[in-house]
């Protein structure tokens, strides 16, 4: 069977599996002159409602379909789009071809799919298994160099090092900063870059100074997505 036929069958199978649980929209993300086909949840609030309903049933002794947690993954956050646009706009000499890259807290995979489109060897990681179904679907076109893994950045070790670790809107809680910083130190290759998108949350204002106090160098830029001005940090550990 031809590769294209096999890929088409796999996509149909995976999409059918997702649709048994979620209503979806087949969308397109514009990255400059490039177009990234992207399947996303149709209504993130409906996913949250479903989680709340399952939590109520769990209190009554009914086991949930999967581990219950806040479904942050079900929205396409502006920070993820900003990172994808940032990477796509860096110029031909900064493409990701051949680099090992990680989309940390990947959600439905917009950053990881963009990095795959740009030539990277991509790992997409998230703690929520539902998100990984979408991440897998959205990177099927590059299945030879894209994989998805369940990962808790509080202590998991992926057994690999990456030239680039990207995370969109992962700084929402200051309690997450130390685990993310430690994870990045464990997983960055020599001369590797930690690329973070943060949508201007007040509780994240002190993050750059905090990271610099731990011996990181940070380059700062911004990108506007919709009504949000996303702060982008490119950080390198010193020493």
C-alpha positions as CSV (number, residue, x, y, z in Angstrom):
1,X,0.0,0.0,0.0
2,X,1.3,3.5,-0.8
3,X,2.5,5.7,2.0
4,X,-0.1,8.3,1.2
5,X,-2.9,5.8,1.4
6,X,-1.6,4.4,4.7
7,X,-1.4,7.9,6.2
8,X,-4.9,8.8,5.0
9,X,-6.3,5.6,6.7
10,X,-4.4,6.4,9.9
11,X,-5.7,10.0,9.9
12,X,-9.3,8.8,9.4
13,X,-8.9,6.2,12.2
14,X,-7.5,8.7,14.6
15,X,-10.0,11.5,13.7
16,X,-12.9,9.0,14.2
17,X,-11.5,8.1,17.6
18,X,-11.3,11.7,18.7
19,X,-14.8,12.5,17.4
20,X,-16.2,9.8,19.6
21,X,-15.3,12.0,22.6
22,X,-14.9,15.6,21.3
23,X,-16.6,17.9,18.7
24,X,-13.8,19.2,16.5
25,X,-13.1,21.9,13.9
26,X,-10.7,21.4,11.1
27,X,-8.8,24.8,10.9
28,X,-5.8,26.4,9.3
29,X,-3.1,28.3,11.1
30,X,-1.3,30.9,9.0
31,X,2.5,31.1,9.5
32,X,3.6,33.8,7.1
33,X,3.4,32.3,3.7
34,X,2.9,28.8,5.1
35,X,-0.4,27.2,6.0
36,X,-0.6,24.6,8.8
37,X,-3.8,22.4,8.7
38,X,-4.8,22.0,12.3
39,X,-7.6,20.1,14.1
40,X,-8.8,21.6,17.3
41,X,-11.6,21.2,19.9
42,X,-14.7,23.1,18.7
43,X,-15.6,24.3,22.2
44,X,-13.1,24.3,25.1
45,X,-15.8,25.3,27.6
46,X,-17.7,22.1,26.6
47,X,-14.7,20.1,27.5
48,X,-14.4,21.8,30.9
49,X,-18.1,21.1,31.5
50,X,-17.6,17.4,30.7
51,X,-14.7,17.2,33.1
52,X,-16.8,18.8,35.9
53,X,-19.6,16.4,35.1
54,X,-17.2,13.4,35.4
55,X,-15.9,14.8,38.6
56,X,-19.4,14.8,40.1
57,X,-19.9,11.2,38.9
58,X,-16.6,10.2,40.4
59,X,-17.9,11.5,43.8
60,X,-20.7,9.1,43.3
61,X,-18.4,6.2,42.7
62,X,-18.4,6.2,38.9
63,X,-14.8,5.9,37.5
64,X,-14.0,8.7,34.9
65,X,-12.9,8.0,31.4
66,X,-9.4,9.3,32.1
67,X,-7.5,11.1,34.9
68,X,-9.4,14.3,35.7
69,X,-7.6,17.6,35.6
70,X,-8.2,21.1,34.3
71,X,-8.4,20.8,30.5
72,X,-6.0,23.6,29.7
73,X,-5.0,21.6,26.6
74,X,-8.4,22.1,24.9
75,X,-7.8,25.8,24.0
76,X,-5.4,27.1,21.3
77,X,-3.6,29.7,23.4
78,X,-2.2,32.9,21.9
79,X,1.2,32.1,23.4
80,X,1.4,28.9,21.3
81,X,0.4,30.7,18.1
82,X,3.0,33.4,18.9
83,X,5.7,30.9,19.3
84,X,4.8,29.2,16.1
85,X,4.8,32.5,14.2
86,X,8.1,33.5,15.9
87,X,9.8,30.3,14.8
88,X,8.4,30.6,11.2
89,X,9.6,34.2,10.9
90,X,13.2,33.7,11.8
91,X,14.5,33.3,8.3
92,X,15.8,30.4,6.1
93,X,19.1,30.3,8.0
94,X,17.3,29.7,11.2
95,X,15.0,26.8,10.1
96,X,14.8,23.8,12.4
97,X,15.8,21.2,9.8
98,X,17.7,18.4,11.6
99,X,17.3,19.8,15.1
100,X,15.9,17.8,17.9
101,X,13.0,19.9,19.4
102,X,10.5,19.5,22.2
103,X,7.0,21.0,22.5
104,X,6.6,21.0,26.3
105,X,3.0,21.1,27.5
106,X,2.0,20.7,23.9
107,X,-1.8,20.7,24.2
108,X,-3.2,20.0,20.7
109,X,0.2,20.6,19.2
110,X,0.3,23.9,17.4
111,X,3.9,24.7,18.3
112,X,5.1,21.1,17.7
113,X,3.3,20.9,14.4
114,X,4.8,24.2,13.3
115,X,8.3,22.9,14.3
116,X,7.7,19.8,12.3
117,X,6.6,21.9,9.3
118,X,9.9,23.8,9.7
119,X,11.9,20.6,9.5
120,X,12.5,19.7,13.2
121,X,12.6,16.3,14.7
122,X,9.8,16.9,17.2
123,X,8.7,15.4,20.4
124,X,5.3,16.6,21.7
125,X,4.8,16.1,25.4
126,X,1.8,16.7,27.7
127,X,0.5,15.3,30.9
128,X,-3.0,14.9,29.5
129,X,-3.6,11.9,27.3
130,X,-6.5,13.5,25.5
131,X,-4.3,16.3,24.2
132,X,-1.9,13.8,22.8
133,X,-4.5,12.4,20.5
134,X,-4.8,15.8,18.8
135,X,-1.1,16.3,18.9
136,X,-0.6,13.0,17.1
137,X,-3.3,13.8,14.5
138,X,-1.8,17.3,13.9
139,X,1.7,15.9,13.2
140,X,0.8,12.8,11.1
141,X,2.1,14.5,8.0
142,X,5.6,14.2,9.6
143,X,5.1,10.9,11.4
144,X,8.6,9.8,10.4
145,X,10.1,12.5,12.7
146,X,7.3,13.4,15.1
147,X,6.3,11.5,18.2
148,X,4.0,12.2,21.2
149,X,4.8,11.2,24.8
150,X,3.0,11.6,28.1
151,X,5.2,13.7,30.4
152,X,4.9,15.4,33.8
153,X,7.6,18.1,33.9
154,X,7.6,17.8,37.7
155,X,9.9,14.8,37.6
156,X,9.8,12.8,34.3
157,X,13.0,12.2,32.3
158,X,12.5,11.7,28.6
159,X,16.0,10.2,28.2
160,X,16.9,12.6,25.5
161,X,18.4,16.1,25.1
162,X,16.9,18.8,22.8
163,X,18.4,21.6,20.8
164,X,15.2,23.6,21.5
165,X,12.5,23.3,24.2
166,X,9.4,25.4,23.5
167,X,6.5,26.0,25.9
168,X,3.5,28.2,25.2
169,X,1.7,29.6,28.3
170,X,3.3,27.2,30.8
171,X,4.2,30.0,33.3
172,X,0.6,30.6,34.5
173,X,1.5,29.5,38.1
174,X,4.7,30.4,39.8
175,X,4.8,27.0,41.5
176,X,5.5,25.6,38.0
177,X,8.6,27.7,37.4
178,X,11.1,25.6,39.4
179,X,10.0,22.2,37.9
180,X,10.1,23.7,34.4
181,X,13.6,25.2,34.9
182,X,14.9,21.9,36.4
183,X,13.3,19.9,33.5
184,X,14.9,22.3,31.0
185,X,18.4,21.8,32.5
186,X,18.0,18.1,32.4
187,X,16.9,18.0,28.8
188,X,18.6,20.8,26.9
189,X,21.6,19.9,24.7
190,X,24.8,21.9,24.8
191,X,24.0,25.4,23.4
192,X,20.3,24.5,23.6
193,X,17.5,27.1,23.8
194,X,14.5,27.3,26.1
195,X,11.8,29.3,24.2
196,X,8.8,30.4,26.2
197,X,5.6,32.4,25.3
198,X,3.8,34.2,28.1
199,X,0.6,36.2,27.4
200,X,1.2,39.1,29.9
201,X,-0.1,37.6,33.0
202,X,0.6,39.8,36.1
203,X,1.8,36.9,38.2
204,X,4.5,36.1,35.5
205,X,6.0,39.6,35.5
206,X,8.9,38.6,37.7
207,X,9.7,35.4,35.8
208,X,12.6,36.8,33.7
209,X,14.4,38.2,36.8
210,X,13.8,34.9,38.6
211,X,15.2,32.9,35.7
212,X,18.2,35.2,35.4
213,X,18.9,34.8,39.1
214,X,19.4,31.1,38.4
215,X,22.1,31.8,35.8
216,X,20.2,32.0,32.6
217,X,20.6,34.6,29.8
218,X,17.4,35.8,28.3
219,X,16.6,37.6,25.0
220,X,13.2,39.3,25.1
221,X,10.7,40.1,22.3
222,X,7.0,40.4,21.8
223,X,4.4,39.3,19.3
224,X,0.8,40.4,19.1
225,X,-1.8,37.6,18.5
226,X,-5.4,38.8,18.5
227,X,-5.8,41.1,21.4
228,X,-2.9,39.7,23.3
229,X,0.7,40.9,23.4
230,X,2.7,37.8,24.0
231,X,6.1,38.0,25.7
232,X,8.6,35.7,24.1
233,X,11.7,34.6,26.1
234,X,14.7,32.9,24.5
235,X,16.8,31.6,27.4
236,X,20.2,30.0,27.6
237,X,21.7,28.5,30.7
238,X,25.1,30.0,31.5
239,X,28.0,27.7,32.2
